[in-house]
Amino acid sequence: MNTKEFNTRKKPIVLIDKSLDFFNDKVLFPKKVEKANKMLKKIGLPKMKKTQ
């Protein structure tokens, strides 16, 4: 790919590392996930404003 073609692309080029699939089924921060779930149960999600 030359620089002219690279500069005219509308989408970014992203390379995904397949070795990170190892973490798909693991909870990396269990205390933070538990705290976030409690907050969502208590407070809920914020209301979204409708445009249009």
N, CA, C and O atoms as a printed pandas DataFrame, in Angstrom:
     atom_number atom_name residue_name chain_id  residue_number  x_coord  y_coord  z_coord
0              1         N          MET        A               1    0.854   -1.170    0.000
1              2        CA          MET        A               1    0.000    0.000    0.000
2              3         C          MET        A               1    0.902    1.236    0.000
3              4         O          MET        A               1    1.778    1.385    0.852
4              5         N          ASN        A               2    0.672    2.101   -0.958
5              6        CA          ASN        A               2    1.487    3.314   -1.011
6              7         C          ASN        A               2    0.877    4.401   -0.124
7              8         O          ASN        A               2   -0.242    4.252    0.366
8              9         N          THR        A               3    1.611    5.487    0.079
9             10        CA          THR        A               3    1.159    6.535    1.007
10            11         C          THR        A               3   -0.063    7.280    0.487
11            12         O          THR        A               3   -0.890    7.730    1.280
12            13         N          LYS        A               4   -0.189    7.415   -0.813
13            14        CA          LYS        A               4   -1.354    8.100   -1.367
14            15         C          LYS        A               4   -2.630    7.308   -1.074
15            16         O          LYS        A               4   -3.645    7.889   -0.692
16            17         N          GLU        A               5   -2.582    6.004   -1.249
17            18        CA          GLU        A               5   -3.730    5.154   -0.981
18            19         C          GLU        A               5   -4.032    5.118    0.523
19            20         O          GLU        A               5   -5.197    5.064    0.918
20            21         N          PHE        A               6   -3.016    5.146    1.338
21            22        CA          PHE        A               6   -3.183    5.123    2.778
22            23         C          PHE        A               6   -3.875    6.395    3.275
23            24         O          PHE        A               6   -4.726    6.320    4.161
24            25         N          ASN        A               7   -3.533    7.536    2.733
25            26        CA          ASN        A               7   -4.099    8.807    3.174
26            27         C          ASN        A               7   -5.546    8.998    2.742
27            28         O          ASN        A               7   -6.249    9.814    3.338
28            29         N          THR        A               8   -6.015    8.282    1.734
29            30        CA          THR        A               8   -7.370    8.478    1.250
30            31         C          THR        A               8   -8.358    7.488    1.840
31            32         O          THR        A               8   -9.547    7.561    1.531
32            33         N          ARG        A               9   -7.913    6.576    2.668
33            34        CA          ARG        A               9   -8.804    5.599    3.287
34            35         C          ARG        A               9   -9.679    6.276    4.326
35            36         O          ARG        A               9   -9.229    7.171    5.042
36            37         N          LYS        A              10  -10.910    5.853    4.405
37            38        CA          LYS        A              10  -11.856    6.427    5.366
38            39         C          LYS        A              10  -11.846    5.679    6.699
39            40         O          LYS        A              10  -12.202    6.250    7.730
40            41         N          LYS        A              11  -11.447    4.424    6.688
41            42        CA          LYS        A              11  -11.469    3.605    7.896
42            43         C          LYS        A              11  -10.040    3.367    8.380
43            44         O          LYS        A              11   -9.125    3.227    7.569
44            45         N          PRO        A              12   -9.847    3.320    9.702
45            46        CA          PRO        A              12   -8.506    3.033   10.213
46            47         C          PRO        A              12   -8.127    1.572    9.984
47            48         O          PRO        A              12   -8.993    0.701    9.896
48            49         N          ILE        A              13   -6.860    1.325    9.890
49            50        CA          ILE        A              13   -6.348   -0.035    9.719
50            51         C          ILE        A              13   -6.034   -0.573   11.106
51            52         O          ILE        A              13   -5.225    0.005   11.832
52            53         N          VAL        A              14   -6.675   -1.684   11.476
53            54        CA          VAL        A              14   -6.507   -2.268   12.807
54            55         C          VAL        A              14   -6.105   -3.722   12.650
55            56         O          VAL        A              14   -6.738   -4.479   11.914
56            57         N          LEU        A              15   -5.043   -4.106   13.354
57            58        CA          LEU        A              15   -4.608   -5.492   13.375
58            59         C          LEU        A              15   -4.976   -6.075   14.735
59            60         O          LEU        A              15   -4.619   -5.506   15.766
60            61         N          ILE        A              16   -5.677   -7.189   14.750
61            62        CA          ILE        A              16   -6.119   -7.824   15.981
62            63         C          ILE        A              16   -5.214   -9.005   16.288
63            64         O          ILE        A              16   -5.014   -9.891   15.457
64            65         N          ASP        A              17   -4.677   -8.997   17.488
65            66        CA          ASP        A              17   -3.781  -10.054   17.920
66            67         C          ASP        A              17   -4.613  -11.251   18.393
67            68         O          ASP        A              17   -5.370  -11.134   19.356
68            69         N          LYS        A              18   -4.479  -12.378   17.736
69            70        CA          LYS        A              18   -5.268  -13.574   18.047
70            71         C          LYS        A              18   -4.889  -14.186   19.396
71            72         O          LYS        A              18   -5.672  -14.949   19.962
72            73         N          SER        A              19   -3.720  -13.872   19.914
73            74        CA          SER        A              19   -3.324  -14.443   21.204
74            75         C          SER        A              19   -4.151  -13.866   22.344
75            76         O          SER        A              19   -4.150  -14.437   23.434
76            77         N          LEU        A              20   -4.854  -12.761   22.138
77            78        CA          LEU        A              20   -5.692  -12.168   23.176
78            79         C          LEU        A              20   -6.997  -12.917   23.360
79            80         O          LEU        A              20   -7.728  -12.642   24.312
80            81         N          ASP        A              21   -7.314  -13.861   22.473
81            82        CA          ASP        A              21   -8.519  -14.675   22.623
82            83         C          ASP        A              21   -8.470  -15.521   23.889
83            84         O          ASP        A              21   -9.498  -16.017   24.349
84            85         N          PHE        A              22   -7.302  -15.682   24.437
85            86        CA          PHE        A              22   -7.104  -16.430   25.678
86            87         C          PHE        A              22   -7.915  -15.813   26.822
87            88         O          PHE        A              22   -8.346  -16.531   27.724
88            89         N          PHE        A              23   -8.129  -14.491   26.796
89            90        CA          PHE        A              23   -8.796  -13.770   27.870
90            91         C          PHE        A              23  -10.301  -13.632   27.679
91            92         O          PHE        A              23  -10.950  -12.984   28.499
92            93         N          ASN        A              24  -10.881  -14.208   26.642
93            94        CA          ASN        A              24  -12.305  -14.046   26.355
94            95         C          ASN        A              24  -13.213  -14.513   27.485
95            96         O          ASN        A              24  -14.187  -13.829   27.799
96            97         N          ASP        A              25  -12.935  -15.626   28.091
97            98        CA          ASP        A              25  -13.822  -16.206   29.096
98            99         C          ASP        A              25  -13.357  -15.956   30.524
99           100         O          ASP        A              25  -13.878  -16.574   31.453
100          101         N          LYS        A              26  -12.383  -15.059   30.723
101          102        CA          LYS        A              26  -11.859  -14.801   32.058
102          103         C          LYS        A              26  -12.277  -13.419   32.531
103          104         O          LYS        A              26  -12.296  -12.459   31.760
104          105         N          VAL        A              27  -12.613  -13.336   33.817
105          106        CA          VAL        A              27  -12.893  -12.047   34.433
106          107         C          VAL        A              27  -11.574  -11.541   35.008
107          108         O          VAL        A              27  -11.022  -12.139   35.931
108          109         N          LEU        A              28  -11.071  -10.433   34.457
109          110        CA          LEU        A              28   -9.759   -9.942   34.864
110          111         C          LEU        A              28   -9.816   -9.126   36.157
111          112         O          LEU        A              28   -8.857   -9.127   36.928
112          113         N          PHE        A              29  -10.922   -8.435   36.399
113          114        CA          PHE        A              29  -11.054   -7.603   37.585
114          115         C          PHE        A              29  -12.374   -7.942   38.290
115          116         O          PHE        A              29  -13.343   -7.194   38.160
116          117         N          PRO        A              30  -12.427   -9.045   39.025
117          118        CA          PRO        A              30  -13.698   -9.500   39.598
118          119         C          PRO        A              30  -14.299   -8.514   40.601
119          120         O          PRO        A              30  -15.521   -8.377   40.650
120          121         N          LYS        A              31  -13.487   -7.828   41.398
121          122        CA          LYS        A              31  -14.017   -6.874   42.373
122          123         C          LYS        A              31  -14.690   -5.697   41.672
123          124         O          LYS        A              31  -15.746   -5.235   42.103
124          125         N          LYS        A              32  -14.083   -5.215   40.599
125          126        CA          LYS        A              32  -14.654   -4.091   39.862
126          127         C          LYS        A              32  -15.929   -4.493   39.128
127          128         O          LYS        A              32  -16.873   -3.707   39.043
128          129         N          VAL        A              33  -15.959   -5.704   38.604
129          130        CA          VAL        A              33  -17.158   -6.190   37.912
130          131         C          VAL        A              33  -18.299   -6.325   38.908
131          132         O          VAL        A              33  -19.435   -5.964   38.600
132          133         N          GLU        A              34  -18.010   -6.842   40.101
133          134        CA          GLU        A              34  -19.027   -6.992   41.137
134          135         C          GLU        A              34  -19.573   -5.624   41.565
135          136         O          GLU        A              34  -20.781   -5.457   41.729
136          137         N          LYS        A              35  -18.681   -4.659   41.743
137          138        CA          LYS        A              35  -19.098   -3.308   42.135
138          139         C          LYS        A              35  -19.951   -2.662   41.041
139          140         O          LYS        A              35  -20.958   -2.021   41.340
140          141         N          ALA        A              36  -19.557   -2.826   39.790
141          142        CA          ALA        A              36  -20.318   -2.257   38.680
142          143         C          ALA        A              36  -21.701   -2.891   38.581
143          144         O          ALA        A              36  -22.681   -2.189   38.328
144          145         N          ASN        A              37  -21.797   -4.193   38.774
145          146        CA          ASN        A              37  -23.095   -4.875   38.728
146          147         C          ASN        A              37  -24.013   -4.396   39.847
147          148         O          ASN        A              37  -25.211   -4.215   39.629
148          149         N          LYS        A              38  -23.462   -4.189   41.049
149          150        CA          LYS        A              38  -24.260   -3.674   42.161
150          151         C          LYS        A              38  -24.791   -2.276   41.839
151          152         O          LYS        A              38  -25.955   -1.970   42.097
152          153         N          MET        A              39  -23.933   -1.441   41.278
153          154        CA          MET        A              39  -24.345   -0.075   40.949
154          155         C          MET        A              39  -25.422   -0.077   39.873
155          156         O          MET        A              39  -26.361    0.715   39.941
156          157         N          LEU        A              40  -25.302   -0.945   38.890
157          158        CA          LEU        A              40  -26.308   -1.020   37.837
158          159         C          LEU        A              40  -27.649   -1.507   38.370
159          160         O          LEU        A              40  -28.700   -1.040   37.933
160          161         N          LYS        A              41  -27.616   -2.441   39.311
161          162        CA          LYS        A              41  -28.865   -2.915   39.907
162          163         C          LYS        A              41  -29.528   -1.817   40.725
163          164         O          LYS        A              41  -30.749   -1.665   40.693
164          165         N          LYS        A              42  -28.725   -1.051   41.457
165          166        CA          LYS        A              42  -29.255   -0.022   42.344
166          167         C          LYS        A              42  -29.698    1.225   41.577
167          168         O          LYS        A              42  -30.794    1.734   41.812
168          169         N          ILE        A              43  -28.876    1.712   40.683
169          170        CA          ILE        A              43  -29.121    2.988   40.002
170          171         C          ILE        A              43  -29.707    2.798   38.620
171          172         O          ILE        A              43  -30.619    3.526   38.229
172          173         N          GLY        A              44  -29.201    1.838   37.881
173          174        CA          GLY        A              44  -29.653    1.596   36.522
174          175         C          GLY        A              44  -28.841    2.406   35.514
175          176         O          GLY        A              44  -27.918    3.138   35.872
176          177         N          LEU        A              45  -29.208    2.255   34.265
177          178        CA          LEU        A              45  -28.522    2.975   33.195
178          179         C          LEU        A              45  -29.102    4.374   33.065
179          180         O          LEU        A              45  -30.269    4.583   33.395
180          181         N          PRO        A              46  -28.311    5.346   32.589
181          182        CA          PRO        A              46  -28.847    6.689   32.401
182          183         C          PRO        A              46  -29.848    6.735   31.250
183          184         O          PRO        A              46  -29.750    5.961   30.299
184          185         N          LYS        A              47  -30.797    7.637   31.345
185          186        CA          LYS        A              47  -31.794    7.803   30.301
186          187         C          LYS        A              47  -31.141    8.471   29.097
187          188         O          LYS        A              47  -30.359    9.411   29.241
188          189         N          MET        A              48  -31.471    7.975   27.917
189          190        CA          MET        A              48  -30.920    8.528   26.683
190          191         C          MET        A              48  -31.880    9.574   26.130
191          192         O          MET        A              48  -33.095    9.376   26.117
192          193         N          LYS        A              49  -31.319   10.684   25.675
193          194        CA          LYS        A              49  -32.138   11.706   25.039
194          195         C          LYS        A              49  -32.389   11.302   23.606
195          196         O          LYS        A              49  -31.474   10.870   22.905
196          197         N          LYS        A              50  -33.621   11.439   23.171
197          198        CA          LYS        A              50  -33.959   11.113   21.793
198          199         C          LYS        A              50  -33.757   12.351   20.931
199          200         O          LYS        A              50  -34.226   13.440   21.264
200          201         N          THR        A              51  -33.062   12.171   19.834
201          202        CA          THR        A              51  -32.898   13.267   18.878
202          203         C          THR        A              51  -33.784   12.993   17.681
203          204         O          THR        A              51  -33.943   11.846   17.261
204          205         N          GLN        A              52  -34.340   14.013   17.153
205          206        CA          GLN        A              52  -35.255   13.996   16.005
206          207         C          GLN        A              52  -36.638   14.223   16.415
207          208         O          GLN        A              52  -37.537   14.240   15.573
